[in-house]
Amino acid sequence: MDDNGCFEDWLNQLNETMKKKKGRIILFVDNATSHVVSKKLCNVHVNFLPPHLTSELQPLDQGIIQAMKANYRKSMLHNLLTAVGKFITASEFAKSVTVFDPIW
């Protein structure tokens, strides 16, 4: 199942739960492509945040993610440079590289 279906299934289940509890909620979500609401729900009102607001509302996330990506790239480059002499062909080298290499 694609992301759109998962979100919508979850949203429908949440609506049913709120209906049983005789409650109503407002759900704030970002404008990710997976956040699709194809029908109006009676107990859950979905409000979409303006685009590109995450960096304004959660500036720490942006800094943490940026630092993690920099460390990952540095570690990946180090692992790649270390592995250069171990393989005869470029295709052998390319097949040996995984996204998990910097983690181990």
Buried (B, 14 or more C-beta within 10 A) or exposed (E): EEEEEEBBEEBEEBBEEBBEEEEEBEBEBBEEEEBBBEEEBEBBBBEBBEEEEBEEEEEEEEEEEEEEEEEBEEBBEEBBEEEEEEBEEEEEBEEEEEEEBBEE
